[in-house]
Amino acid sequence: MLFAVVLIAVVAGAMAQRVAGLGFGLMVSPVLVVLLGPLDGVMIVNACGATSSLLILFRVWRDVDWWRYLGLIVPGFVGIALGALLVSRVPAAPLEIAIGALLILGLVLSQLVARARRRIDGMGIRTVSGFSSGFMNAAAAVGGPAVTAYAVLSGWEQKRFGATLQPYFLSTGTASLLAKAVATGGHWPSLAVWEWALVFVCMIAGIAVGDVLARKIAGEVIRRAVIGIAYAGAALAIVNGAWHL
């Protein structure tokens, strides 16, 4: 029963990722953290998020802004190293509360930034956004809010932004997964081969449905739905962590 909920979350997250360019971690991370624990849950989201981005990348390759990708990913790797170290040192219950709080903070900040009319771009803001995104990706598998804030502040066009997020999340997801495996002495989520296979099939199904929805539903509508679900999931993670303290 619990694994069925995981699969449903994976389908929904993959759909959002295809339509809006982000949303896999926002939707799936809170669910998996509650069901599987903060370490295994985040590691699985990292692995699935990277795979989902790889599959989508083939569809949006021509629209990727590789220069901005480099400006975000280099500081992102530094944030990933620190985030992985945190995850390997903090007990499960406090970490679950911290993940929920980080997610809510990131969502609130990205929404506040979305109301700003001033346009800001450059090496400084890319460094801050990339580092923050990498740290949150490794700690909570939710690197989207930080780069979304940068996209809004810089006036980055949605199509190019959504495409560039795919190699970015592919890189940060893979690096976060490997960094946590190293920091924990080789720990790996305890899913059977058939469970990994089902997760992969659900990702493909979600992307396929997202391909259809992308032509019929505005990305902003999906993004708002993703944010609403993410708030609910983050609150659930905080409550669950507090219960186990």
N, C-alpha and C positions, 0 to 999 in steps of 0.2 A: 504493500500500500504506500509506504513512504517513498519507495523508488519510483512509483507511478507519478507521485507529485513532482519528484525531481525531473522526470521526463517531460511533464507538462510545462514546467518552468523553462526547460531548455528549448522547447518548441517556441514558446512565447518570446523568449529572449532572442532567438535567432531571427524571428519575424521582425522584431523591433530593430535589430541590428541592420537588416537588409533595407528596411524602409527609411529609417531615420539616420543611419550611419553609426549609431551607438545605441546602447540600451541592454546589451546582453548581460554585462556585469551588474547593472543597476537592478535588473529584474530577477536574475538568477542567484546572485550572491547572498542576499538576505535569506532566501529559502534554503539554500544548501548549508549555510552557516548554522541555521536552527536545526536542520535535520541531521547533518553529518558532523557538526563541530566546526570551529573556526579555522583550524589548520587544513583538514581534509576538504572542507567546503570551499575554501578560497583556492586551494590548489586545483581542484576540479574545475572551478570557474575559469582559472587562468588557462588551463589546458583547452577547455572548450571554447573560450573566447578567442584564443589564438587560432584554433582550427577554423572557427566560424569566419574570422577575418580573412584567413587565407582563401577560403572558398569564395567569399564575396569579392576579394581583390581581383580575381580573374575577370569579373564583370565590370569593374570600375577603373582598371589600370590606367587608361588614357587620361583620366581626370586627376590623378595624384599629383600634388605639389611637393616634389621631392626636397626642395630647398627648405620649406617650412617643416617638413618631416624631420630633417636633420637637426634643425634648430630646437625641436622639442625632444627628440629621442636621446640626445647626448646627456642633458641634465636629467632626463627621465631615468637613465640607467643608474645614476648616483642615488636618486630617490628610491629606486628598487632595492639597492643594496641595504639601505638603512631600514626600509620597510620589512624586508625578509629577516633581518636581524631581530627586529621587534617581535615579529610573529613567533620566532623560535624561542624567545625568552619569556614571554608573558603567559600566565596561566589561562586556561580556556574561557572561564566565565568572564573575567575582566576584559579579555580580548574581544569577546562577543559583544559586550557593551560598548567598547571602544569602536568596533567596526560599525555598529549601528549609529553611534554618535558622529563618526567621521562622515558617514554617508549622508546623514541629515545636514551636517554643516556644509558639505560640498554642494548639496542640492540647493540649500538656501542661498549660498554665495553665488552660485551660477544663475539663479533666478534674479537676485539683486543686480548682478552685472548686466543681465539681459535688458534691464530698464535704462541703462546708461546710454546717453546719446553721443558721448565723446568717443572718438576713435583713437586707439593707442596701439602701436605695434613697434617691434624692435627686438634686439637681442635680450634686453633685460626682462621684458614680460614673457618672452618665450622660455627663458631659463627658469623663471619662477613657476610658470604653468607646467613645464615639462617635469621639473623636480617634484612638484606637488602631485601631479598625475601619477608619476612613477611610484612615489611613496604609497599613495592610496591604492594603487593597483596591486602592489606586493602585500600590503597589510589587509586590504578588504576587497580586492578585485574590482574596484570601482574607480578607474582612472578617468572616466568620461567627464565628470563635472568640471575639473580643472582645465581641460583643453577646450571644453565648451565655453567657459568663461573667456578664454583667450580668443576664441573664434568670434564671440560677440563684440569684445572690445576692439578687435582689429578690423571688424567688418568683413570677415572671411566669407566668401560666397558659399552657400550651403552645399552645392553640388561638389565643389572642390574640397570643402571641409569633410564631407561624408566619405569621399573617396580616400583622402589622405589618412583618415583615421584607421583604415583597414591595415596598411603596412605598419602603422604606429602601434595598434593594439596587437598585431601579430608579434611584433618585436617585444613589447612590454609584457605580454602574456607569457611568451616563451622564457624571457629573462627572469620574470618573477617566479615561475615554476622551478626553474633550475636553481635560482638563488636560494629558495626555501629548501629544496632538496639538499643542497650543500650545507646550509646553516643548521639543518636538523640531523645531519649525519646520514643522509640517504633515505629519509622517510618518503613514502609514496602512498597516495590514497588507496584504501583497501577495497577496490571494486574488482569484481571478476571480469574476465575477458568479455563475456557475453553482455555484461552491464555497460562496459565501455562501448561495445558495438551498438547497443541500443541507443546510447547517448548520441553517438555519431549519426545514426539514422535519423533521430529526432532533429538534430541540427540541420541536416539536409532537407528534411520535410519543412522545417520552419523557414529556411531560406527560400525554398520553392514557393511557399505560400506568400512570403514577403515580396517575391518578384511580382506576383499578381497584384498584391495590395499596393505596391509602389506606384503602379500605373493608375490606381483608382482612389487612393486616400492620400491626402496631403501629409507630408512628413511631420508638420507641426502638430497635427492631430495625434499621430502615434507618439510623438515625443511627450506630449502632455499626459497621455495614458501611462507611458513608461515612468514618468516622474511620480504620478500618483501611486502606482504600484510600489515604486521604490521607497516612498515615504512609509507606506504601510509595512513593508518588509523590514525596513530599518527599525521601526518601532517594535516590531515583533522580536527582532534580534536583541534589542535592549531589554525588553521584558523577560525573555528567556534567559539571558545572561544574569540578570538580577535575581531571578528565581533560583538559579543554581549557585549563587554566591553563599 
